Amino acid sequence: MARVVLLGPPGSGKGTQAEAIARRLGVPHLSTGAILRAAAAAGTPLGREAERYMGAGRLVPDELVLGLIEERLSDPDGRAGYLFDGFPRTVAQAEALEHIAPVDRVLSFEIPFEELLQRLTGRRTCPACGSVYNTVTLPPKRAGRCDRDGAELTKRSDDEEGAARTRLEVYRKETAPLLEFYRARKRLAPIDATGAPGLVAARIDEALEALAPSSAKAYRSTPAP
Protein backbone atom coordinates (compact mmCIF):
# COMPACT_ATOMS: atom_id res chain seq x y z
CA MET A 1 0.00 0.00 0.00
CA ALA A 2 1.26 3.48 -0.90
CA ARG A 3 0.00 6.43 1.11
CA VAL A 4 1.69 9.64 0.00
CA VAL A 5 1.29 13.39 0.49
CA LEU A 6 2.70 15.97 -1.92
CA LEU A 7 3.55 19.40 -0.56
CA GLY A 8 4.94 22.28 -2.54
CA PRO A 9 4.53 26.02 -3.06
CA PRO A 10 2.75 27.44 -6.09
CA GLY A 11 4.96 27.04 -9.15
CA SER A 12 7.00 24.14 -7.75
CA GLY A 13 5.77 21.67 -10.39
CA LYS A 14 3.88 19.53 -7.90
CA GLY A 15 0.79 19.46 -10.08
CA THR A 16 2.83 18.39 -13.10
CA GLN A 17 4.15 15.34 -11.25
CA ALA A 18 1.05 14.36 -9.24
CA GLU A 19 -0.95 12.54 -11.91
CA ALA A 20 2.08 10.54 -13.08
CA ILE A 21 2.98 9.49 -9.54
CA ALA A 22 -0.59 8.38 -8.79
CA ARG A 23 -0.81 6.46 -12.06
CA ARG A 24 2.45 4.63 -11.48
CA LEU A 25 1.54 3.77 -7.88
CA GLY A 26 -1.95 2.70 -8.93
CA VAL A 27 -3.68 4.95 -6.38
CA PRO A 28 -6.18 7.81 -6.72
CA HIS A 29 -4.87 11.36 -6.96
CA LEU A 30 -6.82 13.33 -4.37
CA SER A 31 -7.02 17.08 -3.94
CA THR A 32 -9.49 18.71 -1.57
CA GLY A 33 -10.85 20.89 -4.36
CA ALA A 34 -11.68 17.89 -6.52
CA ILE A 35 -13.20 16.00 -3.59
CA LEU A 36 -15.38 18.96 -2.64
CA ARG A 37 -16.60 19.48 -6.20
CA ALA A 38 -17.34 15.79 -6.72
CA ALA A 39 -19.25 15.48 -3.45
CA ALA A 40 -21.27 18.61 -4.23
CA ALA A 41 -22.08 17.30 -7.72
CA ALA A 42 -23.08 13.89 -6.31
CA GLY A 43 -25.42 15.56 -3.83
CA THR A 44 -24.29 13.54 -0.82
CA PRO A 45 -25.28 14.96 2.59
CA LEU A 46 -21.71 16.09 3.25
CA GLY A 47 -21.44 17.36 -0.32
CA ARG A 48 -24.57 19.50 0.07
CA GLU A 49 -23.23 20.92 3.32
CA ALA A 50 -19.89 21.74 1.68
CA GLU A 51 -21.69 23.37 -1.23
CA ARG A 52 -23.39 25.80 1.13
CA TYR A 53 -20.01 27.02 2.34
CA MET A 54 -18.55 27.22 -1.15
CA GLY A 55 -21.60 28.98 -2.54
CA ALA A 56 -21.25 31.64 0.16
CA GLY A 57 -17.54 32.06 -0.59
CA ARG A 58 -16.54 30.70 2.84
CA LEU A 59 -13.86 28.19 3.75
CA VAL A 60 -15.13 24.66 4.29
CA PRO A 61 -14.40 23.68 7.94
CA ASP A 62 -11.68 21.11 8.54
CA GLU A 63 -14.04 18.59 10.10
CA LEU A 64 -16.24 18.66 7.02
CA VAL A 65 -13.27 18.34 4.65
CA LEU A 66 -11.98 15.37 6.66
CA GLY A 67 -15.41 13.77 6.59
CA LEU A 68 -15.47 14.10 2.80
CA ILE A 69 -11.99 12.59 2.57
CA GLU A 70 -13.08 9.62 4.67
CA GLU A 71 -16.16 9.25 2.48
CA ARG A 72 -14.03 9.35 -0.68
CA LEU A 73 -11.57 6.75 0.63
CA SER A 74 -14.41 4.28 1.14
CA ASP A 75 -14.50 3.90 -2.66
CA PRO A 76 -12.81 0.72 -3.98
CA ASP A 77 -9.93 2.57 -5.66
CA GLY A 78 -8.71 3.85 -2.30
CA ARG A 79 -7.92 0.42 -0.91
CA ALA A 80 -4.46 0.28 -2.50
CA GLY A 81 -3.50 3.67 -1.07
CA TYR A 82 -3.84 7.30 -2.03
CA LEU A 83 -1.93 10.39 -3.09
CA PHE A 84 -2.93 13.64 -1.39
CA ASP A 85 -2.07 16.75 -3.35
CA GLY A 86 -1.72 19.92 -1.25
CA PHE A 87 -3.46 18.51 1.83
CA PRO A 88 -2.95 18.75 4.75
CA ARG A 89 -1.95 22.40 4.94
CA THR A 90 -1.74 22.79 8.72
CA VAL A 91 -0.55 20.72 11.67
CA ALA A 92 -4.14 20.47 12.96
CA GLN A 93 -5.22 18.95 9.63
CA ALA A 94 -2.25 16.57 9.65
CA GLU A 95 -3.06 15.37 13.17
CA ALA A 96 -6.70 14.79 12.26
CA LEU A 97 -5.73 13.02 9.02
CA GLU A 98 -3.69 10.48 11.01
CA HIS A 99 -6.93 9.03 12.37
CA ILE A 100 -8.65 8.46 9.03
CA ALA A 101 -5.86 8.25 6.42
CA PRO A 102 -2.36 7.58 7.79
CA VAL A 103 0.55 8.77 5.65
CA ASP A 104 3.71 6.79 4.80
CA ARG A 105 5.69 9.40 2.87
CA VAL A 106 5.55 13.17 2.40
CA LEU A 107 7.31 14.59 -0.64
CA SER A 108 8.16 18.26 -0.18
CA PHE A 109 8.93 20.03 -3.47
CA GLU A 110 11.71 22.56 -2.83
CA ILE A 111 12.90 25.28 -5.16
CA PRO A 112 14.61 28.69 -4.68
CA PHE A 113 12.28 31.64 -4.14
CA GLU A 114 13.41 33.65 -7.16
CA GLU A 115 12.92 30.69 -9.48
CA LEU A 116 9.44 30.14 -8.07
CA LEU A 117 8.63 33.79 -8.67
CA GLN A 118 9.87 33.55 -12.25
CA ARG A 119 7.73 30.46 -12.88
CA LEU A 120 4.61 32.05 -11.43
CA THR A 121 4.87 35.38 -13.21
CA GLY A 122 5.63 33.59 -16.49
CA ARG A 123 2.64 31.26 -16.29
CA ARG A 124 0.01 31.49 -19.02
CA THR A 125 -3.25 29.54 -19.28
CA CYS A 126 -5.49 28.58 -22.18
CA PRO A 127 -9.05 29.76 -21.39
CA ALA A 128 -10.49 27.15 -23.78
CA CYS A 129 -8.85 23.86 -22.74
CA GLY A 130 -7.06 24.77 -19.51
CA SER A 131 -3.55 23.93 -20.77
CA VAL A 132 -0.82 25.67 -18.78
CA TYR A 133 2.39 27.11 -20.24
CA ASN A 134 5.31 29.14 -18.95
CA THR A 135 7.12 31.78 -20.94
CA VAL A 136 10.44 30.58 -19.47
CA THR A 137 10.19 26.87 -18.70
CA LEU A 138 7.41 25.66 -21.02
CA PRO A 139 6.66 28.18 -23.78
CA PRO A 140 4.03 27.48 -26.43
CA LYS A 141 5.21 26.77 -29.97
CA ARG A 142 3.62 30.01 -31.13
CA ALA A 143 4.03 32.94 -28.75
CA GLY A 144 0.84 33.74 -26.88
CA ARG A 145 -1.20 30.91 -28.45
CA CYS A 146 -2.23 27.48 -27.17
CA ASP A 147 -0.61 24.55 -28.97
CA ARG A 148 -3.85 22.54 -28.82
CA ASP A 149 -6.49 24.94 -30.05
CA GLY A 150 -4.75 28.20 -30.95
CA ALA A 151 -6.65 30.20 -28.33
CA GLU A 152 -4.98 33.32 -26.96
CA LEU A 153 -3.26 32.56 -23.66
CA THR A 154 -4.12 34.60 -20.58
CA LYS A 155 -2.33 35.53 -17.35
CA ARG A 156 -4.14 35.07 -14.06
CA SER A 157 -4.36 38.06 -11.75
CA ASP A 158 -2.78 36.05 -8.94
CA ASP A 159 0.28 35.47 -11.14
CA GLU A 160 1.17 39.17 -11.14
CA GLU A 161 4.41 39.70 -9.20
CA GLY A 162 2.90 41.33 -6.12
CA ALA A 163 0.24 38.67 -5.75
CA ALA A 164 2.74 35.88 -6.44
CA ARG A 165 5.06 37.12 -3.70
CA THR A 166 2.16 37.18 -1.25
CA ARG A 167 1.09 33.64 -2.16
CA LEU A 168 4.61 32.32 -1.65
CA GLU A 169 5.01 34.05 1.70
CA VAL A 170 1.66 32.71 2.92
CA TYR A 171 2.66 29.20 1.88
CA ARG A 172 6.00 29.50 3.69
CA LYS A 173 4.38 30.63 6.94
CA GLU A 174 1.59 28.04 6.84
CA THR A 175 3.64 25.00 5.90
CA ALA A 176 6.84 25.47 7.95
CA PRO A 177 5.26 23.87 11.08
CA LEU A 178 3.71 21.13 8.93
CA LEU A 179 7.07 20.21 7.44
CA GLU A 180 8.54 19.95 10.93
CA PHE A 181 5.58 17.76 11.99
CA TYR A 182 6.41 15.19 9.31
CA ARG A 183 10.17 15.58 9.68
CA ALA A 184 9.91 14.68 13.37
CA ARG A 185 8.03 11.52 12.36
CA LYS A 186 10.71 10.64 9.77
CA ARG A 187 8.27 10.71 6.88
CA LEU A 188 9.48 13.85 5.11
CA ALA A 189 11.43 13.52 1.87
CA PRO A 190 12.65 16.85 0.42
CA ILE A 191 12.58 16.83 -3.40
CA ASP A 192 14.83 19.10 -5.43
CA ALA A 193 12.20 20.50 -7.80
CA THR A 194 14.61 22.43 -10.01
CA GLY A 195 15.39 21.30 -13.54
CA ALA A 196 13.39 19.45 -16.19
CA PRO A 197 10.33 17.39 -15.18
CA GLY A 198 12.16 14.16 -16.05
CA LEU A 199 14.95 14.96 -13.61
CA VAL A 200 12.45 15.76 -10.87
CA ALA A 201 10.61 12.50 -11.59
CA ALA A 202 13.87 10.56 -11.13
CA ARG A 203 14.39 12.19 -7.73
CA ILE A 204 10.85 11.22 -6.78
CA ASP A 205 11.62 7.60 -7.74
CA GLU A 206 14.46 7.59 -5.21
CA ALA A 207 12.34 9.10 -2.46
CA LEU A 208 9.59 6.52 -2.93
CA GLU A 209 12.04 3.67 -2.37
CA ALA A 210 11.16 4.06 1.31
CA LEU A 211 7.65 2.75 0.63
CA ALA A 212 6.77 -0.91 1.12
CA PRO A 213 8.99 -2.95 -1.23
CA SER A 214 6.08 -4.19 -3.32
CA SER A 215 4.78 -0.67 -3.89
CA ALA A 216 8.22 0.67 -4.74
CA LYS A 217 8.82 -2.21 -7.15
CA ALA A 218 5.48 -1.60 -8.87
CA TYR A 219 6.26 2.10 -9.13
CA ARG A 220 9.66 1.49 -10.71
CA SER A 221 8.26 -1.03 -13.21
CA THR A 222 5.55 1.33 -14.51
CA PRO A 223 6.86 3.57 -17.30
CA ALA A 224 6.77 7.30 -16.77
CA PRO A 225 4.66 9.23 -19.31
C-alpha positions in Angstrom: 0.0 0.0 0.0 1.3 3.5 -0.9 0.0 6.4 1.1 1.7 9.6 0.0 1.3 13.4 0.5 2.7 16.0 -1.9 3.6 19.4 -0.6 4.9 22.3 -2.5 4.5 26.0 -3.1 2.8 27.4 -6.1 5.0 27.0 -9.1 7.0 24.1 -7.7 5.8 21.7 -10.4 3.9 19.5 -7.9 0.8 19.5 -10.1 2.8 18.4 -13.1 4.1 15.3 -11.2 1.1 14.4 -9.2 -0.9 12.5 -11.9 2.1 10.5 -13.1 3.0 9.5 -9.5 -0.6 8.4 -8.8 -0.8 6.5 -12.1 2.5 4.6 -11.5 1.5 3.8 -7.9 -2.0 2.7 -8.9 -3.7 5.0 -6.4 -6.2 7.8 -6.7 -4.9 11.4 -7.0 -6.8 13.3 -4.4 -7.0 17.1 -3.9 -9.5 18.7 -1.6 -10.9 20.9 -4.4 -11.7 17.9 -6.5 -13.2 16.0 -3.6 -15.4 19.0 -2.6 -16.6 19.5 -6.2 -17.3 15.8 -6.7 -19.3 15.5 -3.5 -21.3 18.6 -4.2 -22.1 17.3 -7.7 -23.1 13.9 -6.3 -25.4 15.6 -3.8 -24.3 13.5 -0.8 -25.3 15.0 2.6 -21.7 16.1 3.2 -21.4 17.4 -0.3 -24.6 19.5 0.1 -23.2 20.9 3.3 -19.9 21.7 1.7 -21.7 23.4 -1.2 -23.4 25.8 1.1 -20.0 27.0 2.3 -18.5 27.2 -1.1 -21.6 29.0 -2.5 -21.2 31.6 0.2 -17.5 32.1 -0.6 -16.5 30.7 2.8 -13.9 28.2 3.7 -15.1 24.7 4.3 -14.4 23.7 7.9 -11.7 21.1 8.5 -14.0 18.6 10.1 -16.2 18.7 7.0 -13.3 18.3 4.7 -12.0 15.4 6.7 -15.4 13.8 6.6 -15.5 14.1 2.8 -12.0 12.6 2.6 -13.1 9.6 4.7 -16.2 9.3 2.5 -14.0 9.3 -0.7 -11.6 6.8 0.6 -14.4 4.3 1.1 -14.5 3.9 -2.7 -12.8 0.7 -4.0 -9.9 2.6 -5.7 -8.7 3.9 -2.3 -7.9 0.4 -0.9 -4.5 0.3 -2.5 -3.5 3.7 -1.1 -3.8 7.3 -2.0 -1.9 10.4 -3.1 -2.9 13.6 -1.4 -2.1 16.8 -3.4 -1.7 19.9 -1.2 -3.5 18.5 1.8 -3.0 18.7 4.8 -1.9 22.4 4.9 -1.7 22.8 8.7 -0.5 20.7 11.7 -4.1 20.5 13.0 -5.2 19.0 9.6 -2.3 16.6 9.7 -3.1 15.4 13.2 -6.7 14.8 12.3 -5.7 13.0 9.0 -3.7 10.5 11.0 -6.9 9.0 12.4 -8.6 8.5 9.0 -5.9 8.2 6.4 -2.4 7.6 7.8 0.6 8.8 5.6 3.7 6.8 4.8 5.7 9.4 2.9 5.6 13.2 2.4 7.3 14.6 -0.6 8.2 18.3 -0.2 8.9 20.0 -3.5 11.7 22.6 -2.8 12.9 25.3 -5.2 14.6 28.7 -4.7 12.3 31.6 -4.1 13.4 33.6 -7.2 12.9 30.7 -9.5 9.4 30.1 -8.1 8.6 33.8 -8.7 9.9 33.5 -12.2 7.7 30.5 -12.9 4.6 32.1 -11.4 4.9 35.4 -13.2 5.6 33.6 -16.5 2.6 31.3 -16.3 0.0 31.5 -19.0 -3.2 29.5 -19.3 -5.5 28.6 -22.2 -9.1 29.8 -21.4 -10.5 27.2 -23.8 -8.8 23.9 -22.7 -7.1 24.8 -19.5 -3.5 23.9 -20.8 -0.8 25.7 -18.8 2.4 27.1 -20.2 5.3 29.1 -18.9 7.1 31.8 -20.9 10.4 30.6 -19.5 10.2 26.9 -18.7 7.4 25.7 -21.0 6.7 28.2 -23.8 4.0 27.5 -26.4 5.2 26.8 -30.0 3.6 30.0 -31.1 4.0 32.9 -28.7 0.8 33.7 -26.9 -1.2 30.9 -28.4 -2.2 27.5 -27.2 -0.6 24.5 -29.0 -3.9 22.5 -28.8 -6.5 24.9 -30.1 -4.8 28.2 -30.9 -6.7 30.2 -28.3 -5.0 33.3 -27.0 -3.3 32.6 -23.7 -4.1 34.6 -20.6 -2.3 35.5 -17.4 -4.1 35.1 -14.1 -4.4 38.1 -11.7 -2.8 36.0 -8.9 0.3 35.5 -11.1 1.2 39.2 -11.1 4.4 39.7 -9.2 2.9 41.3 -6.1 0.2 38.7 -5.8 2.7 35.9 -6.4 5.1 37.1 -3.7 2.2 37.2 -1.3 1.1 33.6 -2.2 4.6 32.3 -1.7 5.0 34.0 1.7 1.7 32.7 2.9 2.7 29.2 1.9 6.0 29.5 3.7 4.4 30.6 6.9 1.6 28.0 6.8 3.6 25.0 5.9 6.8 25.5 8.0 5.3 23.9 11.1 3.7 21.1 8.9 7.1 20.2 7.4 8.5 20.0 10.9 5.6 17.8 12.0 6.4 15.2 9.3 10.2 15.6 9.7 9.9 14.7 13.4 8.0 11.5 12.4 10.7 10.6 9.8 8.3 10.7 6.9 9.5 13.9 5.1 11.4 13.5 1.9 12.7 16.8 0.4 12.6 16.8 -3.4 14.8 19.1 -5.4 12.2 20.5 -7.8 14.6 22.4 -10.0 15.4 21.3 -13.5 13.4 19.4 -16.2 10.3 17.4 -15.2 12.2 14.2 -16.1 15.0 15.0 -13.6 12.5 15.8 -10.9 10.6 12.5 -11.6 13.9 10.6 -11.1 14.4 12.2 -7.7 10.9 11.2 -6.8 11.6 7.6 -7.7 14.5 7.6 -5.2 12.3 9.1 -2.5 9.6 6.5 -2.9 12.0 3.7 -2.4 11.2 4.1 1.3 7.7 2.8 0.6 6.8 -0.9 1.1 9.0 -3.0 -1.2 6.1 -4.2 -3.3 4.8 -0.7 -3.9 8.2 0.7 -4.7 8.8 -2.2 -7.2 5.5 -1.6 -8.9 6.3 2.1 -9.1 9.7 1.5 -10.7 8.3 -1.0 -13.2 5.6 1.3 -14.5 6.9 3.6 -17.3 6.8 7.3 -16.8 4.7 9.2 -19.3 
